[in-house]
Amino acid sequence: MESMEEVMFKAQTLIEALPYIREFSNKKVVVKYGGSAMIDKELQLSVIKDVALLKLVGMQPIIVHGGGKEISKWMGKVGKESEFVEGLRVTDEETMEIAEMVLGKVNKGLVQMVEKLGVKAVGLSGKDGGILKVEKKLANGQDIGYVGNITSVNTELIDTLIANDFIPIIAPVGLDKDYQTYNINADDAACAVATAIGAEKLAFLTDIEGVCTNPEDKNTLISVLTLDEADKLIENGVIGGGMLPKIKNCIDAVNNGVSRVHILDGRKNHCLLLEFFTKRGIGTAILKHEGMLEHES
């Protein structure tokens, strides 16, 4: 049986969450789901429970998911080696076929998990309803096959699903003007969707704690980062490597109207709830300027 202290702690947690629940009621939230949180079964359930709870307390979540590790696994099964250029998967016709198959499998698995919690969900790819239109993306001028750069987002189907109380779950696959299928970087897809639907929040689930002034020391985590500060960290070389394109995506999203972008450690149970509904949070929140935090003081 729980002690009175434990009961009071839970009550205090709910009270702390209340202003955030009120503020973000009916606001759209895009969750980019990837990394270890997609592979570990316990973490999978933790993330899906968080998203279901966001929905049940009045927010309007949309999931955009990756599946890179799973795609690489299935490519290995058919004896095909994965090749990357600048972090982008070289995608020939056979690789595209495998990627679309795997992303479809991942997508419907996520739908199943959400539905099991009593929340309605619909799985889509960017091909459905013409959600994601693309053109060929080059990596440093190099043709890497069927990898798409998003040119436009049609939000009609997403808006219809949200209006009818569904959580849209989107796989990052799109079509070009000739209706050829393209693989899309999931970070790019999440940013494009968040911008197009006017999301209040965009959360990236990653395999790092957030942005640190010293990447080797998690105690140097930066809880809040303005666009000016982010630019300075890029200039000073503090943000580089694989984190650089992600931060640039975050900056673009905020510049294009997304109020807050969160970089979270998806390896931590209930990271979304801890970041969204507590004063301190656990990752890095990127916003235009410090004044946007005044309501949290």
C-alpha positions in Angstrom: 0.0 0.0 0.0 1.3 3.5 -0.9 2.4 5.8 1.9 0.8 9.2 2.4 4.1 10.8 1.2 3.8 8.9 -2.1 0.2 9.8 -2.6 1.0 13.5 -1.9 3.9 13.4 -4.3 1.6 12.1 -7.0 -0.9 14.8 -6.2 1.8 17.5 -6.4 3.0 16.2 -9.7 -0.6 16.5 -11.1 -0.9 20.0 -9.7 2.4 21.0 -11.3 1.2 19.7 -14.7 -2.1 21.5 -14.6 -1.0 24.9 -16.0 0.8 23.2 -18.9 -2.2 21.0 -19.6 -4.4 24.1 -19.7 -2.0 26.1 -21.9 -1.5 23.4 -24.5 -5.1 22.2 -24.6 -6.3 21.8 -28.3 -2.7 22.7 -29.5 -1.0 20.5 -32.1 2.1 18.6 -31.0 4.4 16.7 -33.4 6.5 13.9 -32.0 9.4 12.7 -34.1 9.8 9.1 -33.0 13.1 7.3 -33.6 16.3 6.0 -32.2 16.5 3.5 -29.3 12.9 4.3 -28.2 11.7 2.5 -31.3 13.6 -0.7 -30.7 13.4 -1.3 -26.9 9.9 -2.7 -26.2 9.6 -1.1 -22.7 10.6 2.3 -24.2 8.1 1.8 -27.1 5.3 1.4 -24.6 6.5 4.4 -22.5 6.5 6.7 -25.6 3.1 5.5 -26.8 1.6 5.9 -23.4 2.9 9.4 -23.2 1.4 10.3 -26.6 -1.9 8.7 -25.7 -2.0 10.7 -22.5 -1.2 13.9 -24.4 -4.3 13.2 -26.5 -6.5 12.3 -23.5 -5.7 15.6 -21.7 -6.7 17.6 -24.7 -3.6 18.0 -26.9 -3.6 17.0 -30.5 -0.5 14.8 -31.1 0.8 13.7 -34.5 3.6 11.1 -34.7 6.2 11.1 -37.5 8.4 8.1 -37.2 11.6 6.8 -38.6 12.8 3.2 -38.9 16.4 3.4 -40.1 17.7 0.6 -37.8 14.9 -1.7 -38.8 15.5 -1.0 -42.5 19.2 -1.8 -42.1 18.3 -5.0 -40.3 16.0 -6.1 -43.1 18.5 -5.1 -45.8 21.0 -7.4 -44.0 18.5 -10.2 -44.2 18.4 -10.0 -48.0 22.2 -9.7 -48.2 22.2 -6.0 -49.1 24.6 -3.6 -47.4 23.5 -0.2 -46.1 25.3 2.8 -47.5 25.1 6.4 -46.3 26.3 9.7 -47.6 26.1 12.7 -45.2 23.8 10.7 -42.9 21.4 9.9 -45.8 20.7 6.3 -46.9 21.7 5.7 -50.5 18.3 4.4 -51.9 18.2 2.4 -55.1 15.0 0.8 -56.3 15.4 -2.4 -54.2 16.3 -0.4 -51.1 13.3 1.8 -51.6 11.1 -1.3 -51.8 12.5 -2.6 -48.6 12.3 0.8 -46.8 8.6 1.2 -47.7 7.8 -2.3 -46.6 9.6 -1.9 -43.2 8.2 1.6 -42.6 4.7 0.2 -43.3 5.3 -2.6 -40.8 6.5 -0.1 -38.1 3.7 2.2 -38.8 0.9 -0.3 -38.3 2.7 -1.6 -35.2 2.5 1.9 -33.7 -1.2 2.1 -34.6 -1.8 -1.2 -32.8 -0.1 0.0 -29.7 -2.1 3.3 -29.6 -5.4 1.6 -30.2 -4.7 -0.9 -27.5 -4.6 2.0 -25.0 -8.2 3.0 -26.1 -7.1 5.9 -28.3 -8.0 6.1 -32.0 -5.1 6.2 -34.5 -4.6 6.0 -38.2 -1.4 5.0 -39.9 -0.3 6.9 -43.1 2.6 7.4 -45.3 3.4 10.8 -46.9 1.9 9.3 -50.1 -1.6 9.2 -48.7 -3.7 12.2 -49.7 -0.6 13.7 -51.2 0.7 14.7 -47.7 4.4 14.9 -48.7 5.4 16.1 -52.1 9.1 15.8 -52.9 11.9 16.4 -55.4 15.2 14.4 -55.6 17.6 15.4 -52.8 21.3 15.4 -53.5 24.0 14.9 -50.9 26.8 17.4 -51.6 25.9 17.3 -55.2 25.9 13.5 -55.3 22.9 11.5 -56.6 22.0 9.1 -53.8 18.9 7.6 -55.5 15.3 7.8 -54.3 15.9 10.2 -51.4 13.4 13.1 -51.3 13.6 16.7 -50.4 10.1 17.9 -49.3 8.7 20.7 -51.5 5.2 20.9 -50.0 2.9 19.5 -47.3 -0.8 18.9 -47.9 -2.4 19.0 -44.4 -6.0 18.3 -45.5 -6.0 14.6 -44.5 -4.1 15.3 -41.2 -6.5 18.1 -40.3 -9.5 15.8 -41.0 -8.1 13.0 -38.8 -7.4 15.4 -35.9 -10.9 16.9 -36.2 -12.3 13.4 -35.9 -10.3 12.6 -32.8 -7.6 10.4 -34.4 -3.9 10.5 -33.8 -2.2 10.6 -37.3 0.9 8.4 -37.4 3.0 9.2 -40.5 5.8 7.3 -42.2 8.3 9.4 -44.1 7.7 8.4 -47.7 6.5 10.8 -50.4 5.9 11.2 -54.1 7.5 13.5 -56.7 5.6 15.3 -59.5 5.8 12.1 -61.6 4.4 10.0 -58.7 7.7 8.2 -58.1 8.1 7.0 -54.5 10.9 8.5 -52.4 12.4 7.9 -49.0 12.5 11.0 -46.7 14.7 11.7 -43.7 12.2 11.5 -40.8 13.6 14.6 -39.1 12.9 16.6 -42.3 9.4 15.1 -42.5 8.6 16.0 -38.8 9.8 19.6 -39.3 7.8 20.0 -42.5 4.6 18.6 -41.0 5.0 20.7 -37.8 5.5 23.9 -39.8 2.6 23.2 -42.2 0.1 22.4 -39.4 1.2 25.3 -37.2 2.3 23.0 -34.3 2.8 24.5 -30.9 5.5 22.0 -30.1 7.8 19.7 -32.0 9.6 17.0 -30.0 12.5 14.9 -31.3 13.2 11.7 -29.5 16.9 11.0 -29.8 19.7 8.9 -28.2 21.3 11.9 -26.5 20.3 13.9 -23.4 19.8 17.1 -25.4 22.3 19.9 -26.4 25.3 20.0 -24.1 28.1 22.6 -24.1 30.4 19.6 -23.7 29.0 16.6 -25.6 31.1 14.3 -23.4 29.5 15.6 -20.2 25.8 15.2 -19.8 25.9 17.6 -16.8 26.5 20.4 -19.2 23.0 20.0 -20.7 21.4 23.3 -21.8 17.7 23.3 -20.7 16.6 26.3 -22.8 18.3 27.5 -26.0 17.3 30.6 -28.0 17.8 30.9 -31.7 20.7 33.4 -31.2 22.4 31.1 -28.7 22.0 28.1 -31.0 23.6 30.0 -33.9 26.5 30.9 -31.6 27.0 27.3 -30.6 27.1 26.3 -34.3 29.6 29.1 -35.1 31.8 28.0 -32.2 31.7 24.4 -33.3 30.0 23.2 -30.1 27.2 21.8 -32.2 28.5 19.7 -35.0 28.5 16.3 -36.6 25.2 14.4 -36.6 23.6 17.0 -34.3 24.2 19.8 -36.7 21.4 18.9 -39.3 19.0 18.2 -36.4 19.6 21.6 -34.8 19.3 23.4 -38.2 16.0 21.6 -38.7 14.9 22.9 -35.2 16.0 26.5 -36.1 14.1 26.3 -39.3 10.9 25.0 -37.6 11.0 27.8 -35.0 11.7 30.4 -37.7 8.7 29.1 -39.6 6.2 29.4 -36.7 6.6 26.3 -34.4 6.6 27.8 -30.9 8.9 25.4 -29.2 11.2 22.5 -30.4 12.3 19.9 -27.8 15.3 17.6 -28.1 14.7 14.7 -25.7 16.5 11.6 -24.6 14.1 8.9 -25.9 15.9 6.3 -23.8 14.3 7.8 -20.6 10.9 6.5 -19.6 8.1 9.1 -20.1 10.5 11.7 -21.4 7.6 13.5 -23.2 5.6 14.0 -20.0 8.7 15.1 -18.0 9.6 17.7 -20.6 6.1 19.0 -21.3 4.5 18.9 -17.9 7.3 19.8 -15.4 9.0 23.1 -14.7 12.6 21.9 -15.3 12.0 19.4 -18.1 14.7 16.9 -19.0 15.9 17.9 -22.5 16.7 21.0 -24.5 13.9 23.4 -25.5 14.7 25.7 -28.4 12.7 28.9 -28.8 12.9 32.2 -30.5 13.7 34.2 -27.3 13.8 33.9 -23.6 10.6 36.0 -23.2 8.6 33.0 -24.4 9.3 31.4 -21.0 7.7 34.1 -18.9 4.5 32.1 -18.3 6.6 29.4 -16.7 8.2 31.5 -14.0 
